[in-house]
Amino acid sequence: MTTRNSVLAALGTPGVLFILLFFLAPLSVLVVEAFAGGGAAFVILVEDPVFWKGLRGSLVLGTAAPAFSLLVGFATALFLARQKPHLRTSLLFLISLPLTFSGLIIAYGFILVFGRAGFLTLLLAKLGADPATVGGFIYTPLGLGFAYSYYLIPRVVMILLPVVVNFDKSQIAAAKSLGAGAFRACWEILVPQILPSAIAAYCLTAAVAIGAYGTALALVGTQVNILPLVLYSKISETGTDFPAAAALSLVLMAITALIMVLAEFFNSLRKRETRRSKNA
């Protein structure tokens, strides 16, 4: 038993050191900096209208982009589940490629395609569309959410695909044989079984969207008010308000952590209901 504990401790040491050095230590510095003036940085932050505009923008972006990504990702997962294993693996590899790119690369890619001189913009201009209107879309909050979906959808697919693949399709067939329509059978049988994974996927992508920084900075600069860009403005060349930046960092981290806690809460409720139904 002593040898086993020693091995487990040795295996866990790198993970503990990683958390200490790259999470707890920076977090401690942020907490000290934010409360350096007795918490005055939080008071200044709350009284700043730019903060509230950024919070509203982040919540809208963190709600709309994950919702769109969840719908597209669910449809994609259904499509992949019907493919042969080798084809599914190949397609999944292509779908997961956006996760290997940095936010800056994704932003510049969207500019080259959808920008004012982008390929698609110039193509639509030949058909009579206004290039200023079409090209300006990608620099709006809606366009930013569209760009976010590029790397949110693969996350949704990777979470939902195992659930959809392992779903027993005979349940749908049995429901149809008893007179249920296709939509009702899917709604009452398929959806409840994938709902925990769908909630987890939505919360994960919402946390990513709220905290994303590189894509937003490259696409819209500071034209769109979201919390990561407000934070950037406080520590960039035009601003050096480090206590306010530290306070905003803690607020941003608290929001994303709360989202993940809600995901775990709904997951636990779902597991309790499943256990109760089995015991009944």
Backbone torsions as a table, in degrees:
resi	resn	phi	psi	omega
1	MET	NA	-38.8	179.5
2	THR	-64.3	-42.4	178.4
3	THR	-63.1	-41.3	-179.5
4	ARG	-64.1	-42.9	178.4
5	ASN	-64.4	-37.2	178.5
6	SER	-65.3	-40.7	178.6
7	VAL	-65.2	-44.0	179.4
8	LEU	-63.4	-39.7	178.5
9	ALA	-65.0	-40.0	178.8
10	ALA	-65.9	-39.1	179.2
11	LEU	-69.5	-32.6	-178.0
12	GLY	-84.9	-14.5	-177.5
13	THR	-60.7	-45.5	178.8
14	PRO	-59.3	-39.5	178.6
15	GLY	-65.5	-41.0	178.7
16	VAL	-64.4	-43.3	178.7
17	LEU	-63.6	-39.9	179.5
18	PHE	-61.6	-45.3	179.9
19	ILE	-65.0	-40.1	-179.3
20	LEU	-65.4	-45.2	-173.6
21	LEU	-78.3	-37.4	-170.8
22	PHE	-110.1	1.2	175.1
23	PHE	-130.6	-60.6	-174.5
24	LEU	-68.3	-40.7	-179.9
25	ALA	-65.2	-50.2	176.3
26	PRO	-62.9	-36.6	178.9
27	LEU	-63.8	-39.0	178.3
28	SER	-63.3	-40.7	178.0
29	VAL	-63.5	-40.9	178.8
30	LEU	-64.2	-42.7	-179.8
31	VAL	-63.6	-44.4	178.8
32	VAL	-62.3	-43.7	-179.1
33	GLU	-66.3	-41.6	-177.1
34	ALA	-67.8	-34.0	-177.4
35	PHE	-101.4	15.8	-177.7
36	ALA	-60.5	-37.5	-179.2
37	GLY	-99.3	29.6	-179.2
38	GLY	75.3	23.7	179.5
39	GLY	87.6	11.4	-179.6
40	ALA	-63.4	-27.8	-179.6
41	ALA	-63.0	-35.9	178.5
42	PHE	-69.4	-36.5	177.7
43	VAL	-64.1	-45.2	177.9
44	ILE	-62.4	-38.5	-179.5
45	LEU	-65.1	-43.5	-179.1
46	VAL	-66.5	-33.2	-178.8
47	GLU	-83.0	-5.0	-178.5
48	ASP	-87.5	116.5	179.6
49	PRO	-63.6	-26.5	178.8
50	VAL	-64.3	-35.9	178.0
51	PHE	-62.2	-44.7	-178.2
52	TRP	-68.4	-35.4	175.2
53	LYS	-66.1	-40.7	177.5
54	GLY	-65.9	-38.2	178.0
55	LEU	-64.5	-44.2	178.8
56	ARG	-63.4	-42.8	178.8
57	GLY	-63.8	-39.7	179.9
58	SER	-67.3	-40.1	-179.7
59	LEU	-67.9	-39.3	177.3
60	VAL	-64.8	-46.3	179.7
61	LEU	-65.2	-39.8	-179.4
62	GLY	-76.1	-4.8	175.1
63	THR	-103.2	-45.9	-174.5
64	ALA	-73.7	-49.0	-177.2
65	ALA	-62.1	-44.3	176.4
66	PRO	-65.2	-34.7	179.0
67	ALA	-64.1	-46.1	177.1
68	PHE	-62.8	-42.4	-179.7
69	SER	-65.0	-35.5	179.7
70	LEU	-66.6	-42.1	179.0
71	LEU	-64.2	-48.4	-179.6
72	VAL	-66.8	-41.3	-179.6
73	GLY	-64.8	-37.4	178.4
74	PHE	-66.1	-44.0	177.4
75	ALA	-62.3	-39.5	178.9
76	THR	-66.4	-40.3	178.5
77	ALA	-63.8	-39.6	176.6
78	LEU	-62.4	-41.6	178.9
79	PHE	-64.3	-46.0	-178.0
80	LEU	-65.8	-34.1	-178.5
81	ALA	-64.5	-23.6	-178.9
82	ARG	-89.4	-3.1	-178.1
83	GLN	-90.7	163.6	176.1
84	LYS	-69.6	151.7	-174.1
85	PRO	-53.4	-44.3	-176.6
86	HIS	-68.8	-38.2	177.3
87	LEU	-68.9	-39.1	178.7
88	ARG	-61.9	-41.9	179.1
89	THR	-63.1	-42.1	179.9
90	SER	-64.8	-44.8	179.8
91	LEU	-66.8	-37.9	178.7
92	LEU	-64.6	-35.1	176.3
93	PHE	-63.0	-43.9	179.0
94	LEU	-66.3	-39.6	-178.8
95	ILE	-66.9	-34.3	-177.2
96	SER	-82.3	-5.4	-179.8
97	LEU	-57.9	-40.2	179.3
98	PRO	-56.3	-23.7	-179.7
99	LEU	-71.4	-15.3	-180.0
100	THR	-90.3	-9.8	-177.4
101	PHE	-93.2	149.4	175.0
102	SER	-78.1	164.5	179.8
103	GLY	-62.3	-33.7	179.9
104	LEU	-66.7	-42.0	179.4
105	ILE	-63.2	-42.7	179.0
106	ILE	-62.7	-42.4	-179.4
107	ALA	-63.1	-46.7	-179.6
108	TYR	-67.3	-32.5	175.2
109	GLY	-63.5	-41.7	178.3
110	PHE	-68.8	-33.8	177.1
111	ILE	-65.7	-41.2	-179.6
112	LEU	-66.8	-26.6	-178.6
113	VAL	-96.3	-45.5	-172.1
114	PHE	-109.9	-2.6	-178.8
115	GLY	-68.2	-178.3	-176.5
116	ARG	-65.0	-24.7	175.3
117	ALA	-117.3	22.9	-177.4
118	GLY	-75.6	165.0	-176.6
119	PHE	-60.2	-50.6	-178.0
120	LEU	-67.0	-36.6	179.4
121	THR	-63.1	-45.5	179.2
122	LEU	-67.9	-33.0	178.1
123	LEU	-67.1	-43.0	178.7
124	LEU	-70.1	-29.4	177.3
125	ALA	-63.6	-34.8	177.9
126	LYS	-67.8	-21.7	179.0
127	LEU	-91.8	1.7	176.2
128	GLY	108.6	-1.1	-179.9
129	ALA	-76.5	152.9	178.4
130	ASP	-79.8	115.0	-177.3
131	PRO	-63.2	-30.3	179.3
132	ALA	-66.8	-40.2	179.5
133	THR	-71.8	-46.9	-179.1
134	VAL	-66.4	-43.9	-178.2
135	GLY	-72.0	-23.3	179.5
136	GLY	-80.8	-11.4	-177.2
137	PHE	-61.6	-42.1	-173.7
138	ILE	-67.6	-17.1	-179.1
139	TYR	-95.9	7.9	178.4
140	THR	-97.4	166.7	175.7
141	PRO	-57.1	-37.3	178.0
142	LEU	-65.9	-41.2	177.3
143	GLY	-65.8	-35.4	177.4
144	LEU	-64.4	-42.1	176.4
145	GLY	-63.2	-36.2	176.9
146	PHE	-63.9	-41.8	178.0
147	ALA	-67.1	-38.7	177.2
148	TYR	-59.1	-38.1	-176.6
149	SER	-61.7	-21.5	-179.4
150	TYR	-59.6	-38.2	178.8
151	TYR	-109.8	1.7	173.0
152	LEU	-87.7	-36.5	-178.5
153	ILE	-59.8	-45.1	177.2
154	PRO	-57.9	-34.9	177.6
155	ARG	-64.4	-42.1	178.5
156	VAL	-63.5	-44.1	-178.9
157	VAL	-61.4	-43.6	-177.1
158	MET	-67.8	-26.5	178.0
159	ILE	-82.7	-41.4	-174.3
160	LEU	-84.0	-28.0	-174.0
161	LEU	-57.9	-47.2	179.4
162	PRO	-59.4	-36.3	-180.0
163	VAL	-68.0	-43.9	-178.1
164	VAL	-68.5	-39.8	-179.7
165	VAL	-63.6	-40.1	-177.2
166	ASN	-85.4	0.3	179.2
167	PHE	-68.8	135.3	-179.3
168	ASP	-81.9	104.1	-176.4
169	LYS	-68.0	-15.7	179.1
170	SER	-65.9	-22.5	177.0
171	GLN	-65.0	-40.5	177.1
172	ILE	-65.3	-43.1	179.6
173	ALA	-62.6	-39.6	178.7
174	ALA	-65.7	-40.2	178.8
175	ALA	-64.7	-40.0	179.1
176	LYS	-67.0	-36.2	179.4
177	SER	-67.1	-22.9	178.0
178	LEU	-90.5	3.1	174.0
179	GLY	107.9	-1.7	179.8
180	ALA	-77.0	144.0	176.0
181	GLY	-74.6	169.1	-177.8
182	ALA	-63.2	-43.7	-178.7
183	PHE	-65.4	-45.5	-178.7
184	ARG	-65.2	-38.7	178.9
185	ALA	-62.3	-43.8	178.5
186	CYS	-67.3	-40.4	-177.0
187	TRP	-66.5	-38.8	-174.6
188	GLU	-94.6	-13.8	-177.7
189	ILE	-117.0	-51.7	-176.4
190	LEU	-74.5	-49.3	-174.6
191	VAL	-59.3	-47.1	179.5
192	PRO	-59.5	-30.1	-178.0
193	GLN	-78.5	-28.3	179.0
194	ILE	-97.4	-4.2	-175.6
195	LEU	-59.0	-44.9	178.3
196	PRO	-58.7	-42.7	178.6
197	SER	-68.2	-35.4	178.5
198	ALA	-65.9	-41.3	177.5
199	ILE	-64.2	-42.7	178.3
200	ALA	-62.4	-41.9	178.9
201	ALA	-64.8	-42.1	-179.7
202	TYR	-63.7	-45.6	-178.5
203	CYS	-65.5	-40.6	178.9
204	LEU	-62.5	-47.6	-179.4
205	THR	-68.5	-32.2	176.8
206	ALA	-64.9	-43.3	178.6
207	ALA	-63.3	-40.4	178.4
208	VAL	-65.3	-43.7	-178.3
209	ALA	-65.2	-39.7	-179.0
210	ILE	-69.3	-35.1	-177.5
211	GLY	-94.2	-4.6	-177.6
212	ALA	-65.1	147.5	-171.4
213	TYR	-135.2	-50.8	-171.9
214	GLY	-62.3	-47.1	-179.0
215	THR	-62.3	-44.1	-178.8
216	ALA	-64.3	-42.0	-178.6
217	LEU	-64.9	-41.9	-178.4
218	ALA	-72.4	-32.3	-176.7
219	LEU	-82.7	-53.6	-170.9
220	VAL	-114.8	-4.5	-177.9
221	GLY	59.9	-124.3	177.1
222	THR	-109.5	18.7	-179.9
223	GLN	-72.9	-26.3	179.1
224	VAL	-109.0	130.1	-178.6
225	ASN	-85.9	103.1	170.0
226	ILE	-133.7	156.3	-171.6
227	LEU	-58.6	-43.2	179.1
228	PRO	-59.2	-36.1	179.6
229	LEU	-76.2	-32.2	173.5
230	VAL	-64.0	-41.0	176.8
231	LEU	-62.5	-42.6	178.9
232	TYR	-60.4	-40.3	-178.2
233	SER	-64.9	-22.9	-178.2
234	LYS	-85.7	-13.7	-178.9
235	ILE	-125.7	7.6	178.6
236	SER	-85.0	-169.7	-178.5
237	GLU	-64.8	-25.4	-178.5
238	THR	-88.7	-4.9	-179.1
239	GLY	-152.3	142.9	179.4
240	THR	-136.8	41.6	-179.9
241	ASP	-90.0	82.1	-174.6
242	PHE	-69.0	-39.0	175.6
243	PRO	-60.2	-43.4	177.9
244	ALA	-65.8	-37.7	177.6
245	ALA	-64.4	-40.4	178.0
246	ALA	-65.5	-42.1	178.6
247	ALA	-63.7	-42.5	179.0
248	LEU	-65.9	-35.7	176.8
249	SER	-61.8	-41.8	178.4
250	LEU	-66.4	-38.9	178.1
251	VAL	-64.5	-44.4	-179.8
252	LEU	-63.4	-41.8	178.4
253	MET	-66.1	-38.1	179.3
254	ALA	-64.6	-39.0	179.5
255	ILE	-64.2	-48.8	-179.3
256	THR	-66.0	-36.4	177.8
257	ALA	-66.4	-38.5	178.8
258	LEU	-63.0	-38.8	178.7
259	ILE	-61.8	-43.7	-180.0
260	MET	-69.6	-33.1	175.8
261	VAL	-64.7	-40.8	177.0
262	LEU	-61.6	-38.8	177.7
263	ALA	-61.6	-44.6	179.1
264	GLU	-66.2	-35.3	179.5
265	PHE	-64.4	-47.9	178.9
266	PHE	-65.9	-34.0	177.3
267	ASN	-65.0	-42.0	179.5
268	SER	-66.1	-38.0	176.7
269	LEU	-62.3	-42.4	-179.6
270	ARG	-63.9	-40.3	179.3
271	LYS	-65.2	-37.7	177.9
272	ARG	-64.3	-42.3	179.1
273	GLU	-64.5	-37.9	178.8
274	THR	-65.0	-42.1	178.5
275	ARG	-64.1	-41.0	179.2
276	ARG	-63.8	-41.5	179.4
277	SER	-66.3	-35.2	177.8
278	LYS	-69.6	-40.0	179.5
279	ASN	-69.0	-32.0	179.0
280	ALA	-69.9	NA	NA
